[in-house]
């Protein structure tokens, strides 16, 4: 019963979201109206959430051929995670998944930081560039809203750009 109510609440939050088209890509994100955009240099999209969450989408112009080959995909994801871990003080992995979203490989990570904050990430590995979404969730704040936002960060159907 409680799970059904939580699921209903999450769906309602996402239902009141605006689809945001990102520059120079066909990928989109459904950003809830309670999240406020923030202009930041070098960031494709920045926003703050209602519980002081911080969202950033960045773009790296980098070829990802190993992400597109099933035999090399996991090793490639390992290298990406090592780079992420090196930049986050006290990185402790909570979850990691390598998935395909509309035929585009993606890496999903959730980690804790030394100060108790949680970082929820999804990295879309297009053939010639990568888009990385990271949401920092402060200590003692539920990560459910951040997880719901991350699931809406997707490439277009049948993309391979």
VMD Tcl script that builds the backbone (N, CA, C; Angstrom):
set m [mol new atoms 483]
animate dup $m
set s [atomselect $m all]
$s set {name element resname resid chain x y z} {
  {N N UNK 1 A 0.815 -1.191 0.000}
  {CA C UNK 1 A 0.000 0.000 0.000}
  {C C UNK 1 A 0.866 1.267 0.000}
  {N N UNK 2 A 1.849 1.295 0.896}
  {CA C UNK 2 A 2.722 2.463 0.980}
  {C C UNK 2 A 3.524 2.611 -0.305}
  {N N UNK 3 A 4.021 1.492 -0.861}
  {CA C UNK 3 A 4.770 1.549 -2.118}
  {C C UNK 3 A 3.912 2.120 -3.234}
  {N N UNK 4 A 2.647 1.736 -3.271}
  {CA C UNK 4 A 1.743 2.242 -4.307}
  {C C UNK 4 A 1.565 3.754 -4.174}
  {N N UNK 5 A 1.458 4.247 -2.945}
  {CA C UNK 5 A 1.319 5.685 -2.725}
  {C C UNK 5 A 2.580 6.438 -3.122}
  {N N UNK 6 A 3.747 5.879 -2.789}
  {CA C UNK 6 A 5.014 6.519 -3.169}
  {C C UNK 6 A 5.132 6.563 -4.690}
  {N N UNK 7 A 4.816 5.454 -5.365}
  {CA C UNK 7 A 4.869 5.412 -6.822}
  {C C UNK 7 A 3.915 6.431 -7.429}
  {N N UNK 8 A 2.721 6.537 -6.875}
  {CA C UNK 8 A 1.745 7.511 -7.355}
  {C C UNK 8 A 2.260 8.941 -7.174}
  {N N UNK 9 A 2.878 9.206 -6.046}
  {CA C UNK 9 A 3.422 10.545 -5.793}
  {C C UNK 9 A 4.548 10.874 -6.768}
  {N N UNK 10 A 5.420 9.905 -7.034}
  {CA C UNK 10 A 6.505 10.137 -7.992}
  {C C UNK 10 A 5.963 10.379 -9.391}
  {N N UNK 11 A 4.967 9.605 -9.790}
  {CA C UNK 11 A 4.365 9.791 -11.110}
  {C C UNK 11 A 3.718 11.175 -11.207}
  {N N UNK 12 A 3.098 11.608 -10.141}
  {CA C UNK 12 A 2.461 12.925 -10.150}
  {C C UNK 12 A 3.505 14.018 -10.295}
  {N N UNK 13 A 4.650 13.852 -9.633}
  {CA C UNK 13 A 5.718 14.849 -9.766}
  {C C UNK 13 A 6.206 14.933 -11.203}
  {N N UNK 14 A 6.455 13.776 -11.819}
  {CA C UNK 14 A 6.947 13.757 -13.187}
  {C C UNK 14 A 5.868 14.269 -14.135}
  {N N UNK 15 A 4.602 14.010 -13.829}
  {CA C UNK 15 A 3.513 14.462 -14.687}
  {C C UNK 15 A 3.458 15.986 -14.757}
  {N N UNK 16 A 3.918 16.664 -13.744}
  {CA C UNK 16 A 3.930 18.125 -13.730}
  {C C UNK 16 A 5.319 18.640 -14.071}
  {N N UNK 17 A 5.855 18.114 -15.148}
  {CA C UNK 17 A 7.198 18.489 -15.573}
  {C C UNK 17 A 7.145 19.094 -16.962}
  {N N UNK 18 A 8.167 19.851 -17.278}
  {CA C UNK 18 A 8.302 20.426 -18.599}
  {C C UNK 18 A 9.451 19.723 -19.309}
  {N N UNK 19 A 9.191 19.293 -20.546}
  {CA C UNK 19 A 10.249 18.684 -21.339}
  {C C UNK 19 A 11.196 19.795 -21.767}
  {N N UNK 20 A 12.465 19.613 -21.460}
  {CA C UNK 20 A 13.480 20.602 -21.799}
  {C C UNK 20 A 14.321 20.040 -22.938}
  {N N UNK 21 A 14.312 20.742 -24.066}
  {CA C UNK 21 A 15.181 20.380 -25.179}
  {C C UNK 21 A 16.557 20.961 -24.893}
  {N N UNK 22 A 17.565 20.144 -25.029}
  {CA C UNK 22 A 18.927 20.581 -24.734}
  {C C UNK 22 A 19.622 21.034 -26.014}
  {N N UNK 23 A 20.497 22.021 -25.940}
  {CA C UNK 23 A 21.155 22.533 -27.144}
  {C C UNK 23 A 22.127 21.517 -27.754}
  {N N UNK 24 A 22.180 21.495 -29.072}
  {CA C UNK 24 A 23.124 20.670 -29.828}
  {C C UNK 24 A 22.986 19.173 -29.592}
  {N N UNK 25 A 21.798 18.722 -29.253}
  {CA C UNK 25 A 21.516 17.303 -29.085}
  {C C UNK 25 A 20.010 17.106 -29.174}
  {N N UNK 26 A 19.600 15.890 -29.459}
  {CA C UNK 26 A 18.174 15.579 -29.464}
  {C C UNK 26 A 17.727 14.978 -28.130}
  {N N UNK 27 A 18.664 14.811 -27.207}
  {CA C UNK 27 A 18.318 14.304 -25.877}
  {C C UNK 27 A 17.448 15.331 -25.158}
  {N N UNK 28 A 16.596 14.841 -24.284}
  {CA C UNK 28 A 15.712 15.721 -23.509}
  {C C UNK 28 A 15.694 15.276 -22.044}
  {N N UNK 29 A 15.141 16.149 -21.228}
  {CA C UNK 29 A 14.914 15.832 -19.820}
  {C C UNK 29 A 13.593 16.466 -19.427}
  {N N UNK 30 A 12.817 15.777 -18.611}
  {CA C UNK 30 A 11.567 16.323 -18.075}
  {C C UNK 30 A 11.894 16.897 -16.700}
  {N N UNK 31 A 11.988 18.192 -16.642}
  {CA C UNK 31 A 12.357 18.860 -15.397}
  {C C UNK 31 A 11.094 19.325 -14.672}
  {N N UNK 32 A 10.864 18.829 -13.455}
  {CA C UNK 32 A 9.684 19.269 -12.707}
  {C C UNK 32 A 9.665 20.790 -12.550}
  {N N UNK 33 A 8.476 21.340 -12.518}
  {CA C UNK 33 A 8.332 22.801 -12.418}
  {C C UNK 33 A 8.863 23.360 -11.116}
  {N N UNK 34 A 9.030 22.493 -10.120}
  {CA C UNK 34 A 9.567 22.940 -8.831}
  {C C UNK 34 A 11.085 23.119 -8.881}
  {N N UNK 35 A 11.723 22.673 -9.954}
  {CA C UNK 35 A 13.164 22.846 -10.134}
  {C C UNK 35 A 13.387 24.140 -10.894}
  {N N UNK 36 A 14.291 24.958 -10.430}
  {CA C UNK 36 A 14.534 26.274 -11.013}
  {C C UNK 36 A 15.844 26.284 -11.796}
  {N N UNK 37 A 15.804 26.721 -13.062}
  {CA C UNK 37 A 17.023 26.787 -13.883}
  {C C UNK 37 A 18.057 27.743 -13.297}
  {N N UNK 38 A 19.317 27.385 -13.490}
  {CA C UNK 38 A 20.437 28.193 -13.040}
  {C C UNK 38 A 21.414 28.296 -14.203}
  {N N UNK 39 A 21.835 29.502 -14.528}
  {CA C UNK 39 A 22.830 29.705 -15.591}
  {C C UNK 39 A 24.217 29.499 -14.998}
  {N N UNK 40 A 24.986 28.609 -15.611}
  {CA C UNK 40 A 26.340 28.340 -15.157}
  {C C UNK 40 A 27.225 28.115 -16.373}
  {N N UNK 41 A 28.370 28.757 -16.401}
  {CA C UNK 41 A 29.298 28.611 -17.529}
  {C C UNK 41 A 29.755 27.165 -17.663}
  {N N UNK 42 A 29.804 26.676 -18.881}
  {CA C UNK 42 A 30.289 25.327 -19.139}
  {C C UNK 42 A 29.300 24.221 -18.854}
  {N N UNK 43 A 28.075 24.586 -18.497}
  {CA C UNK 43 A 27.042 23.600 -18.181}
  {C C UNK 43 A 25.926 23.729 -19.208}
  {N N UNK 44 A 25.523 22.596 -19.777}
  {CA C UNK 44 A 24.433 22.596 -20.760}
  {C C UNK 44 A 23.129 23.027 -20.091}
  {N N UNK 45 A 22.856 22.474 -18.909}
  {CA C UNK 45 A 21.669 22.823 -18.130}
  {C C UNK 45 A 22.008 22.717 -16.657}
  {N N UNK 46 A 21.646 23.726 -15.899}
  {CA C UNK 46 A 21.805 23.707 -14.454}
  {C C UNK 46 A 20.468 24.005 -13.809}
  {N N UNK 47 A 20.212 23.425 -12.644}
  {CA C UNK 47 A 18.957 23.680 -11.934}
  {C C UNK 47 A 19.126 23.338 -10.462}
  {N N UNK 48 A 18.255 23.934 -9.647}
  {CA C UNK 48 A 18.201 23.595 -8.229}
  {C C UNK 48 A 16.827 23.028 -7.929}
  {N N UNK 49 A 16.807 22.015 -7.088}
  {CA C UNK 49 A 15.555 21.371 -6.720}
  {C C UNK 49 A 14.945 21.980 -5.476}
  {N N UNK 50 A 13.731 21.569 -5.141}
  {CA C UNK 50 A 13.019 22.140 -4.002}
  {C C UNK 50 A 13.636 21.814 -2.641}
  {N N UNK 51 A 14.474 20.767 -2.584}
  {CA C UNK 51 A 15.134 20.406 -1.326}
  {C C UNK 51 A 16.636 20.683 -1.407}
  {N N UNK 52 A 17.000 21.712 -2.179}
  {CA C UNK 52 A 18.391 22.136 -2.362}
  {C C UNK 52 A 19.237 21.157 -3.174}
  {N N UNK 53 A 18.591 20.300 -3.974}
  {CA C UNK 53 A 19.336 19.443 -4.881}
  {C C UNK 53 A 19.984 20.329 -5.957}
  {N N UNK 54 A 21.121 19.891 -6.464}
  {CA C UNK 54 A 21.805 20.611 -7.540}
  {C C UNK 54 A 21.903 19.690 -8.748}
  {N N UNK 55 A 21.448 20.176 -9.900}
  {CA C UNK 55 A 21.458 19.397 -11.133}
  {C C UNK 55 A 22.379 20.075 -12.136}
  {N N UNK 56 A 23.182 19.269 -12.820}
  {CA C UNK 56 A 24.027 19.787 -13.897}
  {C C UNK 56 A 24.097 18.759 -15.011}
  {N N UNK 57 A 23.943 19.239 -16.240}
  {CA C UNK 57 A 24.174 18.411 -17.419}
  {C C UNK 57 A 25.354 19.026 -18.150}
  {N N UNK 58 A 26.363 18.196 -18.406}
  {CA C UNK 58 A 27.545 18.651 -19.127}
  {C C UNK 58 A 27.717 17.821 -20.388}
  {N N UNK 59 A 28.485 18.362 -21.321}
  {CA C UNK 59 A 28.725 17.689 -22.597}
  {C C UNK 59 A 30.230 17.578 -22.820}
  {N N UNK 60 A 30.660 16.398 -23.252}
  {CA C UNK 60 A 32.057 16.186 -23.626}
  {C C UNK 60 A 32.085 15.701 -25.068}
  {N N UNK 61 A 32.838 16.380 -25.889}
  {CA C UNK 61 A 32.969 16.013 -27.297}
  {C C UNK 61 A 34.032 14.920 -27.371}
  {N N UNK 62 A 33.605 13.673 -27.216}
  {CA C UNK 62 A 34.521 12.538 -27.149}
  {C C UNK 62 A 33.889 11.340 -27.853}
  {N N UNK 63 A 34.638 10.652 -28.711}
  {CA C UNK 63 A 34.089 9.452 -29.348}
  {C C UNK 63 A 33.963 8.322 -28.319}
  {N N UNK 64 A 32.930 7.523 -28.453}
  {CA C UNK 64 A 32.663 6.437 -27.508}
  {C C UNK 64 A 32.502 5.089 -28.206}
  {N N UNK 65 A 33.406 4.693 -29.106}
  {CA C UNK 65 A 33.196 3.443 -29.848}
  {C C UNK 65 A 33.128 2.217 -28.943}
  {N N UNK 66 A 33.898 2.208 -27.847}
  {CA C UNK 66 A 33.874 1.041 -26.964}
  {C C UNK 66 A 32.553 0.894 -26.217}
  {N N UNK 67 A 31.822 1.972 -26.062}
  {CA C UNK 67 A 30.500 1.892 -25.422}
  {C C UNK 67 A 29.486 1.213 -26.334}
  {N N UNK 68 A 29.722 1.263 -27.614}
  {CA C UNK 68 A 28.794 0.706 -28.597}
  {C C UNK 68 A 29.076 -0.758 -28.923}
  {N N UNK 69 A 30.184 -1.293 -28.433}
  {CA C UNK 69 A 30.537 -2.703 -28.665}
  {C C UNK 69 A 30.238 -3.493 -27.390}
  {N N UNK 70 A 29.354 -4.477 -27.476}
  {CA C UNK 70 A 29.017 -5.250 -26.272}
  {C C UNK 70 A 30.235 -5.857 -25.563}
  {N N UNK 71 A 31.248 -6.265 -26.302}
  {CA C UNK 71 A 32.425 -6.900 -25.690}
  {C C UNK 71 A 33.282 -5.921 -24.891}
  {N N UNK 72 A 33.235 -4.653 -25.220}
  {CA C UNK 72 A 34.098 -3.672 -24.548}
  {C C UNK 72 A 33.319 -2.697 -23.658}
  {N N UNK 73 A 32.004 -2.800 -23.673}
  {CA C UNK 73 A 31.153 -1.830 -22.972}
  {C C UNK 73 A 31.417 -1.771 -21.469}
  {N N UNK 74 A 31.490 -2.924 -20.801}
  {CA C UNK 74 A 31.691 -2.924 -19.346}
  {C C UNK 74 A 33.052 -2.355 -18.953}
  {N N UNK 75 A 34.091 -2.704 -19.718}
  {CA C UNK 75 A 35.421 -2.169 -19.419}
  {C C UNK 75 A 35.445 -0.655 -19.634}
  {N N UNK 76 A 34.744 -0.193 -20.650}
  {CA C UNK 76 A 34.661 1.249 -20.907}
  {C C UNK 76 A 33.939 1.949 -19.753}
  {N N UNK 77 A 32.854 1.342 -19.291}
  {CA C UNK 77 A 32.112 1.895 -18.150}
  {C C UNK 77 A 32.987 1.928 -16.891}
  {N N UNK 78 A 33.832 0.907 -16.717}
  {CA C UNK 78 A 34.759 0.898 -15.579}
  {C C UNK 78 A 35.668 2.117 -15.607}
  {N N UNK 79 A 36.180 2.451 -16.794}
  {CA C UNK 79 A 37.083 3.597 -16.932}
  {C C UNK 79 A 36.358 4.911 -16.629}
  {N N UNK 80 A 35.123 5.018 -17.102}
  {CA C UNK 80 A 34.338 6.226 -16.816}
  {C C UNK 80 A 34.112 6.353 -15.316}
  {N N UNK 81 A 33.729 5.252 -14.672}
  {CA C UNK 81 A 33.475 5.307 -13.233}
  {C C UNK 81 A 34.744 5.661 -12.458}
  {N N UNK 82 A 35.892 5.159 -12.899}
  {CA C UNK 82 A 37.147 5.521 -12.228}
  {C C UNK 82 A 37.386 7.030 -12.310}
  {N N UNK 83 A 37.084 7.622 -13.458}
  {CA C UNK 83 A 37.229 9.066 -13.615}
  {C C UNK 83 A 36.276 9.833 -12.715}
  {N N UNK 84 A 35.049 9.354 -12.618}
  {CA C UNK 84 A 34.062 9.986 -11.743}
  {C C UNK 84 A 34.515 9.871 -10.287}
  {N N UNK 85 A 34.941 8.683 -9.895}
  {CA C UNK 85 A 35.367 8.447 -8.508}
  {C C UNK 85 A 36.553 9.328 -8.123}
  {N N UNK 86 A 37.438 9.577 -9.083}
  {CA C UNK 86 A 38.601 10.414 -8.804}
  {C C UNK 86 A 38.221 11.867 -8.537}
  {N N UNK 87 A 37.062 12.293 -9.027}
  {CA C UNK 87 A 36.623 13.686 -8.863}
  {C C UNK 87 A 35.693 13.903 -7.668}
  {N N UNK 88 A 35.204 12.821 -7.070}
  {CA C UNK 88 A 34.265 12.932 -5.954}
  {C C UNK 88 A 34.951 12.459 -4.672}
  {N N UNK 89 A 35.137 13.384 -3.740}
  {CA C UNK 89 A 35.825 13.063 -2.487}
  {C C UNK 89 A 35.055 11.996 -1.707}
  {N N UNK 90 A 35.743 10.904 -1.377}
  {CA C UNK 90 A 35.125 9.840 -0.588}
  {C C UNK 90 A 34.101 9.022 -1.357}
  {N N UNK 91 A 34.238 8.938 -2.671}
  {CA C UNK 91 A 33.291 8.217 -3.530}
  {C C UNK 91 A 33.072 6.789 -3.035}
  {N N UNK 92 A 31.794 6.454 -2.796}
  {CA C UNK 92 A 31.406 5.087 -2.439}
  {C C UNK 92 A 30.197 4.721 -3.291}
  {N N UNK 93 A 30.392 3.774 -4.195}
  {CA C UNK 93 A 29.314 3.375 -5.085}
  {C C UNK 93 A 28.154 2.772 -4.313}
  {N N UNK 94 A 26.936 3.196 -4.680}
  {CA C UNK 94 A 25.707 2.617 -4.151}
  {C C UNK 94 A 25.140 1.667 -5.204}
  {N N UNK 95 A 25.007 2.157 -6.442}
  {CA C UNK 95 A 24.538 1.317 -7.544}
  {C C UNK 95 A 25.266 1.702 -8.827}
  {N N UNK 96 A 25.284 0.750 -9.744}
  {CA C UNK 96 A 25.855 0.983 -11.075}
  {C C UNK 96 A 25.123 0.075 -12.052}
  {N N UNK 97 A 24.703 0.666 -13.179}
  {CA C UNK 97 A 24.068 -0.106 -14.248}
  {C C UNK 97 A 24.566 0.413 -15.585}
  {N N UNK 98 A 24.848 -0.515 -16.489}
  {CA C UNK 98 A 25.137 -0.169 -17.872}
  {C C UNK 98 A 23.898 -0.606 -18.642}
  {N N UNK 99 A 23.268 0.349 -19.319}
  {CA C UNK 99 A 21.987 0.081 -19.984}
  {C C UNK 99 A 22.004 0.647 -21.401}
  {N N UNK 100 A 20.974 0.302 -22.154}
  {CA C UNK 100 A 20.729 0.927 -23.446}
  {C C UNK 100 A 19.402 1.649 -23.365}
  {N N UNK 101 A 19.396 2.908 -23.783}
  {CA C UNK 101 A 18.190 3.728 -23.790}
  {C C UNK 101 A 17.940 4.155 -25.230}
  {N N UNK 102 A 16.876 3.669 -25.818}
  {CA C UNK 102 A 16.584 3.977 -27.224}
  {C C UNK 102 A 17.800 3.709 -28.110}
  {N N UNK 103 A 18.444 2.592 -27.852}
  {CA C UNK 103 A 19.610 2.099 -28.605}
  {C C UNK 103 A 20.907 2.859 -28.337}
  {N N UNK 104 A 20.918 3.747 -27.354}
  {CA C UNK 104 A 22.127 4.489 -26.990}
  {C C UNK 104 A 22.650 3.926 -25.653}
  {N N UNK 105 A 23.929 3.533 -25.599}
  {CA C UNK 105 A 24.481 3.052 -24.331}
  {C C UNK 105 A 24.495 4.160 -23.278}
  {N N UNK 106 A 24.291 3.753 -22.039}
  {CA C UNK 106 A 24.291 4.719 -20.936}
  {C C UNK 106 A 24.845 4.053 -19.680}
  {N N UNK 107 A 25.465 4.865 -18.850}
  {CA C UNK 107 A 25.967 4.417 -17.564}
  {C C UNK 107 A 25.184 5.144 -16.484}
  {N N UNK 108 A 24.617 4.384 -15.553}
  {CA C UNK 108 A 23.880 4.962 -14.427}
  {C C UNK 108 A 24.649 4.663 -13.150}
  {N N UNK 109 A 24.921 5.709 -12.395}
  {CA C UNK 109 A 25.668 5.578 -11.145}
  {C C UNK 109 A 24.938 6.297 -10.023}
  {N N UNK 110 A 25.044 5.729 -8.840}
  {CA C UNK 110 A 24.614 6.427 -7.633}
  {C C UNK 110 A 25.712 6.193 -6.615}
  {N N UNK 111 A 26.133 7.271 -5.956}
  {CA C UNK 111 A 27.241 7.167 -5.013}
  {C C UNK 111 A 27.018 8.097 -3.828}
  {N N UNK 112 A 27.680 7.759 -2.734}
  {CA C UNK 112 A 27.710 8.611 -1.544}
  {C C UNK 112 A 29.053 9.320 -1.505}
  {N N UNK 113 A 29.045 10.501 -0.951}
  {CA C UNK 113 A 30.247 11.286 -0.754}
  {C C UNK 113 A 30.591 11.313 0.727}
  {N N UNK 114 A 31.797 11.693 1.063}
  {CA C UNK 114 A 32.243 11.761 2.462}
  {C C UNK 114 A 31.307 12.567 3.357}
  {N N UNK 115 A 30.755 13.662 2.827}
  {CA C UNK 115 A 29.918 14.536 3.648}
  {C C UNK 115 A 28.475 14.040 3.766}
  {N N UNK 116 A 28.184 12.850 3.216}
  {CA C UNK 116 A 26.847 12.276 3.321}
  {C C UNK 116 A 25.936 12.586 2.156}
  {N N UNK 117 A 26.355 13.474 1.262}
  {CA C UNK 117 A 25.543 13.780 0.074}
  {C C UNK 117 A 25.534 12.573 -0.862}
  {N N UNK 118 A 24.464 12.452 -1.626}
  {CA C UNK 118 A 24.345 11.402 -2.628}
  {C C UNK 118 A 24.418 12.045 -4.005}
  {N N UNK 119 A 25.118 11.395 -4.917}
  {CA C UNK 119 A 25.208 11.848 -6.296}
  {C C UNK 119 A 24.522 10.799 -7.163}
  {N N UNK 120 A 23.537 11.227 -7.952}
  {CA C UNK 120 A 22.821 10.336 -8.865}
  {C C UNK 120 A 23.184 10.784 -10.278}
  {N N UNK 121 A 23.653 9.844 -11.102}
  {CA C UNK 121 A 24.145 10.197 -12.435}
  {C C UNK 121 A 23.578 9.293 -13.527}
  {N N UNK 122 A 23.465 9.872 -14.711}
  {CA C UNK 122 A 23.215 9.098 -15.932}
  {C C UNK 122 A 24.074 9.746 -17.014}
  {N N UNK 123 A 24.874 8.923 -17.685}
  {CA C UNK 123 A 25.743 9.404 -18.757}
  {C C UNK 123 A 25.293 8.736 -20.051}
  {N N UNK 124 A 24.859 9.553 -21.005}
  {CA C UNK 124 A 24.446 9.063 -22.315}
  {C C UNK 124 A 25.675 9.061 -23.215}
  {N N UNK 125 A 26.013 7.894 -23.756}
  {CA C UNK 125 A 27.242 7.718 -24.519}
  {C C UNK 125 A 26.941 7.646 -26.013}
  {N N UNK 126 A 26.692 8.809 -26.596}
  {CA C UNK 126 A 26.449 8.874 -28.030}
  {C C UNK 126 A 27.736 8.499 -28.762}
  {N N UNK 127 A 27.655 8.295 -30.056}
  {CA C UNK 127 A 28.839 7.864 -30.821}
  {C C UNK 127 A 29.966 8.897 -30.807}
  {N N UNK 128 A 29.632 10.176 -30.872}
  {CA C UNK 128 A 30.671 11.206 -30.993}
  {C C UNK 128 A 30.749 12.166 -29.809}
  {N N UNK 129 A 29.890 11.993 -28.828}
  {CA C UNK 129 A 29.922 12.843 -27.637}
  {C C UNK 129 A 29.205 12.155 -26.495}
  {N N UNK 130 A 29.378 12.693 -25.299}
  {CA C UNK 130 A 28.692 12.177 -24.113}
  {C C UNK 130 A 27.986 13.329 -23.404}
  {N N UNK 131 A 26.808 13.032 -22.898}
  {CA C UNK 131 A 26.079 13.976 -22.049}
  {C C UNK 131 A 25.981 13.346 -20.666}
  {N N UNK 132 A 26.405 14.085 -19.662}
  {CA C UNK 132 A 26.382 13.568 -18.296}
  {C C UNK 132 A 25.440 14.405 -17.441}
  {N N UNK 133 A 24.488 13.737 -16.820}
  {CA C UNK 133 A 23.585 14.370 -15.852}
  {C C UNK 133 A 24.033 13.933 -14.467}
  {N N UNK 134 A 24.241 14.892 -13.589}
  {CA C UNK 134 A 24.560 14.597 -12.192}
  {C C UNK 134 A 23.652 15.435 -11.308}
  {N N UNK 135 A 23.082 14.781 -10.318}
  {CA C UNK 135 A 22.266 15.489 -9.328}
  {C C UNK 135 A 22.859 15.213 -7.954}
  {N N UNK 136 A 23.218 16.292 -7.266}
  {CA C UNK 136 A 23.723 16.193 -5.905}
  {C C UNK 136 A 22.553 16.362 -4.953}
  {N N UNK 137 A 22.368 15.367 -4.095}
  {CA C UNK 137 A 21.279 15.387 -3.116}
  {C C UNK 137 A 21.910 15.549 -1.731}
  {N N UNK 138 A 21.574 16.632 -1.018}
  {CA C UNK 138 A 22.179 16.856 0.299}
  {C C UNK 138 A 21.887 15.728 1.289}
  {N N UNK 139 A 22.746 15.616 2.270}
  {CA C UNK 139 A 22.574 14.649 3.354}
  {C C UNK 139 A 21.190 14.818 3.976}
  {N N UNK 140 A 20.556 13.719 4.300}
  {CA C UNK 140 A 19.242 13.665 4.948}
  {C C UNK 140 A 18.082 14.109 4.048}
  {N N UNK 141 A 18.323 14.208 2.743}
  {CA C UNK 141 A 17.254 14.509 1.787}
  {C C UNK 141 A 17.015 13.242 0.976}
  {N N UNK 142 A 15.765 12.893 0.758}
  {CA C UNK 142 A 15.423 11.702 -0.015}
  {C C UNK 142 A 15.944 11.817 -1.445}
  {N N UNK 143 A 16.453 10.704 -1.964}
  {CA C UNK 143 A 16.964 10.691 -3.337}
  {C C UNK 143 A 15.880 10.319 -4.351}
  {N N UNK 144 A 14.668 10.040 -3.908}
  {CA C UNK 144 A 13.625 9.572 -4.822}
  {C C UNK 144 A 13.289 10.588 -5.912}
  {N N UNK 145 A 13.246 11.874 -5.594}
  {CA C UNK 145 A 12.946 12.884 -6.612}
  {C C UNK 145 A 14.074 12.962 -7.637}
  {N N UNK 146 A 15.318 12.878 -7.179}
  {CA C UNK 146 A 16.457 12.908 -8.098}
  {C C UNK 146 A 16.439 11.686 -9.008}
  {N N UNK 147 A 16.151 10.526 -8.447}
  {CA C UNK 147 A 16.072 9.311 -9.275}
  {C C UNK 147 A 14.981 9.448 -10.331}
  {N N UNK 148 A 13.855 10.037 -9.958}
  {CA C UNK 148 A 12.749 10.216 -10.910}
  {C C UNK 148 A 13.161 11.153 -12.047}
  {N N UNK 149 A 13.877 12.220 -11.732}
  {CA C UNK 149 A 14.338 13.149 -12.766}
  {C C UNK 149 A 15.336 12.448 -13.694}
  {N N UNK 150 A 16.251 11.692 -13.118}
  {CA C UNK 150 A 17.267 10.998 -13.923}
  {C C UNK 150 A 16.613 10.075 -14.955}
  {N N UNK 151 A 15.547 9.417 -14.591}
  {CA C UNK 151 A 14.903 8.491 -15.536}
  {C C UNK 151 A 14.316 9.208 -16.747}
  {N N UNK 152 A 14.109 10.503 -16.659}
  {CA C UNK 152 A 13.541 11.253 -17.785}
  {C C UNK 152 A 14.608 11.796 -18.732}
  {N N UNK 153 A 15.873 11.667 -18.367}
  {CA C UNK 153 A 16.985 12.146 -19.194}
  {C C UNK 153 A 17.295 11.055 -20.217}
  {N N UNK 154 A 16.823 11.268 -21.449}
  {CA C UNK 154 A 16.898 10.221 -22.451}
  {C C UNK 154 A 17.281 10.738 -23.836}
  {N N UNK 155 A 17.859 9.853 -24.619}
  {CA C UNK 155 A 18.092 10.184 -26.028}
  {C C UNK 155 A 16.776 10.002 -26.790}
  {N N UNK 156 A 16.702 10.540 -27.986}
  {CA C UNK 156 A 15.478 10.362 -28.764}
  {C C UNK 156 A 15.325 8.914 -29.207}
  {N N UNK 157 A 14.126 8.523 -29.526}
  {CA C UNK 157 A 13.874 7.167 -30.016}
  {C C UNK 157 A 14.650 6.965 -31.314}
  {N N UNK 158 A 15.301 5.788 -31.425}
  {CA C UNK 158 A 16.040 5.381 -32.626}
  {C C UNK 158 A 17.169 6.342 -32.968}
  {N N UNK 159 A 17.871 6.833 -31.957}
  {CA C UNK 159 A 19.011 7.730 -32.177}
  {C C UNK 159 A 20.294 6.936 -32.178}
  {N N UNK 160 A 21.290 7.475 -32.791}
  {CA C UNK 160 A 22.613 6.883 -32.752}
  {C C UNK 160 A 23.645 7.946 -33.033}
  {N N UNK 161 A 23.265 9.200 -32.842}
  {CA C UNK 161 A 24.162 10.307 -33.149}
  {C C UNK 161 A 25.188 10.519 -32.084}
}
mol reanalyze $m
mol bondsrecalc $m
mol representation Tube
mol addrep $m
